[in-house]
Amino acid sequence: MGLLQNIDSWSEKHHPKWLDIIRILLGLLLIQKGVVFIKDMGLVTSVLQNTMLEFISAGLAHYIIGAHIMGGILIAIGLLTRAAVLFQLPVLIGAVIFVNLPTGFSAFSSELWLSVIVLCLLVFFLIEGSGPISVDNYIRKHPDE
């Protein structure tokens, strides 16, 4: 049995259902952030142009929006959760390092704290998986349908 199968087997046995509520809320938060970015695309590209990634800001803005909306949907319903998280991780790591960290740690830097919390939750669900209340679990229990 491989390492990923061992982790998946362990997480199936030890996954409390309240963590699924956290996963669903995380997915909804990512969707909401993607919609906010769509509404204010100029803000996203201007923030990216002020970082070291300005030469690819337009393409990166589209990736961020797509990753947030599609990844958020997949995370919320619990379908391909680990894959969706993998697409989110570069976005959140970039948000913490290039966008929010230059403003510094303070009690008033809510965007930095939100990015750090979401990043930690993404890493957690990368390890933990989707849980019992998810499409993945339904597919696993009903393979013939």
N, CA and C atoms as a LAMMPS dump frame, in Angstrom:
ITEM: TIMESTEP
0
ITEM: NUMBER OF ATOMS
435
ITEM: BOX BOUNDS ff ff ff
-5.0000000000000000e+02 5.0000000000000000e+02
-5.0000000000000000e+02 5.0000000000000000e+02
-5.0000000000000000e+02 5.0000000000000000e+02
ITEM: ATOMS id mol type element x y z
1 1 1 N 0.846 -1.174 0
2 1 2 C 0 0 0
3 1 3 C 0.891 1.236 0
4 2 1 N 0.625 2.175 -0.887
5 2 2 C 1.435 3.372 -0.996
6 2 3 C 1.122 4.379 0.1
7 3 1 N 1.955 5.375 0.176
8 3 2 C 1.811 6.413 1.194
9 3 3 C 0.477 7.139 1.064
10 4 1 N 0.089 7.517 -0.163
11 4 2 C -1.18 8.218 -0.358
12 4 3 C -2.376 7.348 0.014
13 5 1 N -2.298 6.066 -0.272
14 5 2 C -3.387 5.166 0.096
15 5 3 C -3.474 5.02 1.612
16 6 1 N -2.315 4.978 2.289
17 6 2 C -2.316 4.91 3.751
18 6 3 C -2.922 6.164 4.361
19 7 1 N -2.567 7.321 3.827
20 7 2 C -3.119 8.584 4.322
21 7 3 C -4.623 8.627 4.088
22 8 1 N -5.063 8.205 2.904
23 8 2 C -6.488 8.206 2.583
24 8 3 C -7.254 7.246 3.481
25 9 1 N -6.699 6.069 3.711
26 9 2 C -7.349 5.091 4.579
27 9 3 C -7.453 5.614 6.009
28 10 1 N -6.391 6.226 6.504
29 10 2 C -6.408 6.779 7.858
30 10 3 C -7.424 7.91 7.966
31 11 1 N -7.452 8.789 6.959
32 11 2 C -8.363 9.936 7.031
33 11 3 C -9.824 9.509 6.941
34 12 1 N -10.114 8.414 6.241
35 12 2 C -11.497 7.923 6.182
36 12 3 C -11.984 7.482 7.555
37 13 1 N -11.106 6.885 8.325
38 13 2 C -11.486 6.363 9.638
39 13 3 C -11.538 7.448 10.712
40 14 1 N -10.798 8.538 10.527
41 14 2 C -10.656 9.543 11.583
42 14 3 C -11.177 10.924 11.198
43 15 1 N -12.054 11.013 10.248
44 15 2 C -12.527 12.301 9.752
45 15 3 C -13.87 12.654 10.39
46 16 1 N -13.888 13.589 11.335
47 16 2 C -15.187 13.987 11.898
48 16 3 C -16.014 14.757 10.873
49 17 1 N -17.325 14.639 10.986
50 17 2 C -18.217 15.258 10.011
51 17 3 C -18.189 16.788 10.06
52 18 1 N -17.853 17.383 11.215
53 18 2 C -17.825 18.841 11.293
54 18 3 C -16.719 19.422 10.418
55 19 1 N -15.701 18.618 10.113
56 19 2 C -14.657 19.096 9.2
57 19 3 C -15.205 19.29 7.788
58 20 1 N -16.243 18.543 7.438
59 20 2 C -16.867 18.736 6.132
60 20 3 C -17.519 20.107 6.035
61 21 1 N -18.068 20.584 7.135
62 21 2 C -18.651 21.926 7.14
63 21 3 C -17.552 22.964 6.897
64 22 1 N -16.394 22.767 7.523
65 22 2 C -15.251 23.671 7.309
66 22 3 C -14.825 23.616 5.848
67 23 1 N -14.775 22.403 5.268
68 23 2 C -14.388 22.257 3.852
69 23 3 C -15.373 22.966 2.942
70 24 1 N -16.664 22.824 3.217
71 24 2 C -17.681 23.467 2.389
72 24 3 C -17.568 24.989 2.494
73 25 1 N -17.383 25.492 3.71
74 25 2 C -17.227 26.939 3.895
75 25 3 C -15.972 27.46 3.201
76 26 1 N -14.887 26.69 3.243
77 26 2 C -13.664 27.066 2.541
78 26 3 C -13.919 27.162 1.041
79 27 1 N -14.625 26.181 0.485
80 27 2 C -14.959 26.213 -0.939
81 27 3 C -15.811 27.421 -1.294
82 28 1 N -16.795 27.722 -0.462
83 28 2 C -17.659 28.88 -0.716
84 28 3 C -16.88 30.188 -0.612
85 29 1 N -15.943 30.266 0.323
86 29 2 C -15.102 31.456 0.45
87 29 3 C -14.251 31.657 -0.797
88 30 1 N -13.691 30.572 -1.323
89 30 2 C -12.876 30.668 -2.537
90 30 3 C -13.717 31.092 -3.739
91 31 1 N -14.935 30.566 -3.831
92 31 2 C -15.833 30.971 -4.917
93 31 3 C -16.136 32.462 -4.804
94 32 1 N -16.449 32.912 -3.597
95 32 2 C -16.778 34.313 -3.373
96 32 3 C -15.593 35.206 -3.733
97 33 1 N -14.396 34.788 -3.365
98 33 2 C -13.205 35.587 -3.683
99 33 3 C -12.994 35.638 -5.201
100 34 1 N -13.247 34.535 -5.889
101 34 2 C -13.146 34.528 -7.346
102 34 3 C -14.144 35.464 -7.996
103 35 1 N -15.356 35.512 -7.479
104 35 2 C -16.383 36.414 -8.016
105 35 3 C -15.987 37.867 -7.765
106 36 1 N -15.434 38.15 -6.589
107 36 2 C -14.955 39.509 -6.298
108 36 3 C -13.852 39.895 -7.273
109 37 1 N -12.965 38.961 -7.574
110 37 2 C -11.887 39.246 -8.525
111 37 3 C -12.431 39.486 -9.927
112 38 1 N -13.491 38.766 -10.317
113 38 2 C -14.1 38.998 -11.631
114 38 3 C -14.691 40.4 -11.699
115 39 1 N -15.374 40.796 -10.642
116 39 2 C -16.015 42.113 -10.621
117 39 3 C -15.007 43.244 -10.678
118 40 1 N -13.813 43.017 -10.141
119 40 2 C -12.791 44.067 -10.122
120 40 3 C -11.477 43.522 -10.68
121 41 1 N -11.498 43.161 -11.954
122 41 2 C -10.318 42.601 -12.617
123 41 3 C -9.166 43.597 -12.63
124 42 1 N -9.469 44.882 -12.704
125 42 2 C -8.423 45.897 -12.693
126 42 3 C -7.641 45.882 -11.393
127 43 1 N -8.326 45.63 -10.282
128 43 2 C -7.651 45.552 -8.986
129 43 3 C -6.683 44.382 -8.951
130 44 1 N -7.117 43.234 -9.462
131 44 2 C -6.264 42.044 -9.464
132 44 3 C -5.019 42.281 -10.302
133 45 1 N -5.188 42.803 -11.51
134 45 2 C -4.015 43.023 -12.362
135 45 3 C -3.113 44.117 -11.796
136 46 1 N -3.689 45.138 -11.163
137 46 2 C -2.839 46.185 -10.586
138 46 3 C -2.05 45.657 -9.39
139 47 1 N -2.667 44.789 -8.599
140 47 2 C -1.939 44.186 -7.475
141 47 3 C -0.817 43.307 -7.997
142 48 1 N -1.1 42.543 -9.045
143 48 2 C -0.076 41.666 -9.613
144 48 3 C 1.041 42.472 -10.279
145 49 1 N 0.719 43.62 -10.85
146 49 2 C 1.747 44.43 -11.497
147 49 3 C 2.69 45.059 -10.475
148 50 1 N 2.262 45.191 -9.233
149 50 2 C 3.124 45.739 -8.195
150 50 3 C 4.014 44.68 -7.566
151 51 1 N 3.915 43.436 -8.018
152 51 2 C 4.763 42.367 -7.507
153 51 3 C 5.847 42.065 -8.526
154 52 1 N 6.629 41.036 -8.221
155 52 2 C 7.686 40.628 -9.145
156 52 3 C 7.132 39.867 -10.346
157 53 1 N 5.834 39.64 -10.384
158 53 2 C 5.226 38.851 -11.447
159 53 3 C 4.487 39.707 -12.467
160 54 1 N 4.866 40.975 -12.59
161 54 2 C 4.107 41.891 -13.435
162 54 3 C 4.09 41.508 -14.907
163 55 1 N 5.095 40.801 -15.395
164 55 2 C 5.159 40.469 -16.813
165 55 3 C 4.141 39.404 -17.218
166 56 1 N 3.562 38.695 -16.265
167 56 2 C 2.549 37.694 -16.596
168 56 3 C 1.235 37.973 -15.848
169 57 1 N 0.998 39.227 -15.518
170 57 2 C -0.126 39.564 -14.642
171 57 3 C -1.489 39.233 -15.249
172 58 1 N -1.684 39.447 -16.535
173 58 2 C -3.001 39.19 -17.141
174 58 3 C -3.318 37.694 -17.14
175 59 1 N -2.38 36.888 -17.549
176 59 2 C -2.597 35.432 -17.543
177 59 3 C -2.746 34.886 -16.144
178 60 1 N -1.958 35.408 -15.24
179 60 2 C -2.028 34.973 -13.854
180 60 3 C -3.36 35.357 -13.212
181 61 1 N -3.878 36.513 -13.558
182 61 2 C -5.179 36.947 -13.031
183 61 3 C -6.278 35.975 -13.47
184 62 1 N -6.234 35.54 -14.713
185 62 2 C -7.234 34.586 -15.188
186 62 3 C -7.082 33.231 -14.498
187 63 1 N -5.837 32.797 -14.268
188 63 2 C -5.609 31.537 -13.554
189 63 3 C -6.155 31.629 -12.126
190 64 1 N -5.893 32.744 -11.458
191 64 2 C -6.349 32.923 -10.082
192 64 3 C -7.876 32.855 -10.01
193 65 1 N -8.538 33.549 -10.911
194 65 2 C -10.006 33.551 -10.917
195 65 3 C -10.55 32.15 -11.201
196 66 1 N -10.003 31.5 -12.211
197 66 2 C -10.46 30.147 -12.543
198 66 3 C -10.193 29.153 -11.428
199 67 1 N -9.013 29.244 -10.831
200 67 2 C -8.673 28.332 -9.738
201 67 3 C -9.587 28.555 -8.553
202 68 1 N -9.878 29.805 -8.239
203 68 2 C -10.754 30.088 -7.101
204 68 3 C -12.18 29.596 -7.343
205 69 1 N -12.723 29.874 -8.518
206 69 2 C -14.12 29.498 -8.763
207 69 3 C -14.259 27.987 -8.968
208 70 1 N -13.508 27.412 -9.882
209 70 2 C -13.627 25.973 -10.14
210 70 3 C -13.114 25.158 -8.954
211 71 1 N -11.982 25.566 -8.405
212 71 2 C -11.458 24.862 -7.239
213 71 3 C -12.383 24.977 -6.048
214 72 1 N -12.978 26.151 -5.861
215 72 2 C -13.919 26.344 -4.767
216 72 3 C -15.133 25.445 -4.895
217 73 1 N -15.649 25.313 -6.117
218 73 2 C -16.796 24.425 -6.351
219 73 3 C -16.423 22.981 -6.031
220 74 1 N -15.272 22.537 -6.539
221 74 2 C -14.845 21.152 -6.3
222 74 3 C -14.594 20.892 -4.816
223 75 1 N -13.985 21.839 -4.132
224 75 2 C -13.738 21.675 -2.704
225 75 3 C -15.051 21.666 -1.927
226 76 1 N -15.974 22.536 -2.273
227 76 2 C -17.246 22.626 -1.556
228 76 3 C -18.065 21.337 -1.693
229 77 1 N -18.111 20.759 -2.88
230 77 2 C -18.897 19.533 -3.052
231 77 3 C -18.095 18.281 -2.723
232 78 1 N -16.792 18.424 -2.545
233 78 2 C -15.967 17.281 -2.185
234 78 3 C -15.664 16.362 -3.347
235 79 1 N -15.44 16.925 -4.502
236 79 2 C -15.09 16.143 -5.688
237 79 3 C -13.666 16.498 -6.091
238 80 1 N -12.806 15.503 -6.176
239 80 2 C -11.389 15.713 -6.515
240 80 3 C -10.773 16.796 -5.621
241 81 1 N -11.048 16.699 -4.341
242 81 2 C -10.655 17.737 -3.388
243 81 3 C -9.148 17.964 -3.381
244 82 1 N -8.38 16.894 -3.333
245 82 2 C -6.919 17.055 -3.267
246 82 3 C -6.372 17.708 -4.534
247 83 1 N -6.907 17.355 -5.685
248 83 2 C -6.462 17.979 -6.938
249 83 3 C -6.832 19.454 -6.957
250 84 1 N -8.037 19.777 -6.506
251 84 2 C -8.468 21.178 -6.461
252 84 3 C -7.588 21.979 -5.518
253 85 1 N -7.218 21.376 -4.405
254 85 2 C -6.336 22.046 -3.444
255 85 3 C -4.97 22.298 -4.073
256 86 1 N -4.471 21.347 -4.831
257 86 2 C -3.16 21.525 -5.468
258 86 3 C -3.151 22.72 -6.422
259 87 1 N -4.28 22.986 -7.087
260 87 2 C -4.36 24.153 -7.959
261 87 3 C -4.477 25.454 -7.16
262 88 1 N -4.997 25.369 -5.948
263 88 2 C -5.144 26.548 -5.101
264 88 3 C -3.847 26.94 -4.398
265 89 1 N -3.015 25.963 -4.068
266 89 2 C -1.825 26.236 -3.26
267 89 3 C -0.892 27.295 -3.848
268 90 1 N -0.553 27.249 -5.149
269 90 2 C 0.325 28.299 -5.669
270 90 3 C -0.297 29.691 -5.565
271 91 1 N -1.607 29.767 -5.723
272 91 2 C -2.296 31.058 -5.639
273 91 3 C -2.179 31.617 -4.227
274 92 1 N -2.445 30.783 -3.23
275 92 2 C -2.41 31.266 -1.848
276 92 3 C -0.991 31.518 -1.363
277 93 1 N -0.051 30.691 -1.786
278 93 2 C 1.348 30.945 -1.415
279 93 3 C 1.798 32.271 -2.014
280 94 1 N 1.429 32.509 -3.28
281 94 2 C 1.752 33.788 -3.911
282 94 3 C 1.068 34.951 -3.226
283 95 1 N -0.186 34.752 -2.805
284 95 2 C -0.911 35.823 -2.114
285 95 3 C -0.232 36.177 -0.799
286 96 1 N 0.207 35.172 -0.07
287 96 2 C 0.856 35.432 1.216
288 96 3 C 2.213 36.096 1.007
289 97 1 N 3.03 35.546 0.12
290 97 2 C 4.412 36.023 -0.021
291 97 3 C 4.495 37.34 -0.786
292 98 1 N 3.842 37.425 -1.942
293 98 2 C 4.048 38.58 -2.817
294 98 3 C 3.066 39.724 -2.592
295 99 1 N 1.863 39.413 -2.153
296 99 2 C 0.839 40.449 -2.06
297 99 3 C 0.628 40.919 -0.625
298 100 1 N 0.396 39.989 0.301
299 100 2 C 0.014 40.372 1.656
300 100 3 C 1.178 40.544 2.625
301 101 1 N 2.232 39.767 2.486
302 101 2 C 3.347 39.845 3.429
303 101 3 C 4.067 41.185 3.411
304 102 1 N 4.221 41.841 2.256
305 102 2 C 4.869 43.162 2.275
306 102 3 C 4.134 44.199 3.131
307 103 1 N 2.825 44.001 3.366
308 103 2 C 2.105 44.934 4.232
309 103 3 C 2.416 44.683 5.697
310 104 1 N 2.942 43.508 6.025
311 104 2 C 3.365 43.204 7.384
312 104 3 C 2.288 42.542 8.221
313 105 1 N 2.749 41.891 9.298
314 105 2 C 1.832 41.263 10.249
315 105 3 C 1.322 42.306 11.217
316 106 1 N 0.042 42.46 11.286
317 106 2 C -0.566 43.325 12.287
318 106 3 C -2.004 42.869 12.493
319 107 1 N -2.585 43.331 13.556
320 107 2 C -3.97 42.964 13.838
321 107 3 C -4.917 43.536 12.792
322 108 1 N -4.495 44.572 12.086
323 108 2 C -5.358 45.242 11.116
324 108 3 C -5.183 44.712 9.692
325 109 1 N -4.239 43.825 9.484
326 109 2 C -3.991 43.264 8.161
327 109 3 C -4.865 42.031 7.963
328 110 1 N -6.142 42.242 7.764
329 110 2 C -7.087 41.121 7.696
330 110 3 C -6.872 40.25 6.457
331 111 1 N -6.464 40.828 5.35
332 111 2 C -6.229 40.036 4.14
333 111 3 C -5.087 39.042 4.341
334 112 1 N -4.038 39.467 5.036
335 112 2 C -2.922 38.56 5.302
336 112 3 C -3.38 37.409 6.185
337 113 1 N -4.103 37.714 7.245
338 113 2 C -4.577 36.664 8.143
339 113 3 C -5.522 35.711 7.421
340 114 1 N -6.404 36.25 6.604
341 114 2 C -7.317 35.404 5.849
342 114 3 C -6.543 34.496 4.896
343 115 1 N -5.552 35.039 4.217
344 115 2 C -4.747 34.236 3.29
345 115 3 C -3.988 33.136 4.022
346 116 1 N -3.447 33.442 5.191
347 116 2 C -2.705 32.441 5.966
348 116 3 C -3.647 31.346 6.458
349 117 1 N -4.823 31.72 6.936
350 117 2 C -5.79 30.726 7.415
351 117 3 C -6.255 29.838 6.263
352 118 1 N -6.565 30.434 5.114
353 118 2 C -7.002 29.642 3.963
354 118 3 C -5.873 28.725 3.5
355 119 1 N -4.645 29.211 3.488
356 119 2 C -3.5 28.38 3.106
357 119 3 C -3.36 27.192 4.051
358 120 1 N -3.482 27.423 5.344
359 120 2 C -3.392 26.327 6.322
360 120 3 C -4.52 25.316 6.121
361 121 1 N -5.726 25.804 5.865
362 121 2 C -6.85 24.897 5.618
363 121 3 C -6.65 24.09 4.338
364 122 1 N -6.087 24.717 3.319
365 122 2 C -5.83 23.987 2.079
366 122 3 C -4.819 22.86 2.302
367 123 1 N -3.769 23.145 3.038
368 123 2 C -2.777 22.104 3.339
369 123 3 C -3.432 20.994 4.155
370 124 1 N -4.27 21.371 5.109
371 124 2 C -4.976 20.377 5.919
372 124 3 C -5.834 19.474 5.045
373 125 1 N -6.627 20.048 4.141
374 125 2 C -7.504 19.224 3.307
375 125 3 C -6.742 18.495 2.204
376 126 1 N -5.548 18.943 1.877
377 126 2 C -4.695 18.169 0.973
378 126 3 C -4.329 16.846 1.633
379 127 1 N -4.054 16.888 2.918
380 127 2 C -3.697 15.681 3.66
381 127 3 C -4.943 14.888 4.026
382 128 1 N -5.953 15.566 4.527
383 128 2 C -7.14 14.911 5.079
384 128 3 C -8.085 14.363 4.016
385 129 1 N -8.215 15.034 2.902
386 129 2 C -9.135 14.589 1.867
387 129 3 C -10.513 15.196 2.031
388 130 1 N -11.475 14.645 1.311
389 130 2 C -12.791 15.267 1.243
390 130 3 C -13.728 14.901 2.375
391 131 1 N -13.618 13.732 2.961
392 131 2 C -14.447 13.372 4.094
393 131 3 C -15.708 12.614 3.73
394 132 1 N -16.511 12.286 4.756
395 132 2 C -17.686 11.442 4.523
396 132 3 C -18.843 12.135 3.806
397 133 1 N -18.964 13.457 3.954
398 133 2 C -20.048 14.177 3.269
399 133 3 C -19.458 14.804 2.015
400 134 1 N -19.329 13.985 0.963
401 134 2 C -18.691 14.473 -0.261
402 134 3 C -19.092 13.599 -1.447
403 135 1 N -18.919 14.152 -2.614
404 135 2 C -19.176 13.394 -3.839
405 135 3 C -18.155 12.265 -3.97
406 136 1 N -16.914 12.512 -3.594
407 136 2 C -15.887 11.462 -3.64
408 136 3 C -16.301 10.255 -2.808
409 137 1 N -16.805 10.498 -1.619
410 137 2 C -17.227 9.402 -0.739
411 137 3 C -18.422 8.659 -1.339
412 138 1 N -19.359 9.407 -1.915
413 138 2 C -20.515 8.773 -2.556
414 138 3 C -20.065 7.876 -3.711
415 139 1 N -19.163 8.369 -4.526
416 139 2 C -18.658 7.584 -5.664
417 139 3 C -17.919 6.352 -5.169
418 140 1 N -17.157 6.495 -4.095
419 140 2 C -16.395 5.375 -3.541
420 140 3 C -17.347 4.294 -3.011
421 141 1 N -18.464 4.692 -2.399
422 141 2 C -19.395 3.724 -1.819
423 141 3 C -20.385 3.152 -2.834
424 142 1 N -20.58 3.848 -3.961
425 142 2 C -21.518 3.395 -4.99
426 142 3 C -20.804 3.334 -6.345
427 143 1 N -19.878 2.427 -6.516
428 143 2 C -19.097 2.405 -7.769
429 143 3 C -19.89 1.946 -8.986
430 144 1 N -20.998 1.244 -8.773
431 144 2 C -21.747 0.714 -9.913
432 144 3 C -22.732 1.718 -10.51
433 145 1 N -22.958 2.849 -9.868
434 145 2 C -23.957 3.812 -10.37
435 145 3 C -23.352 4.795 -11.323
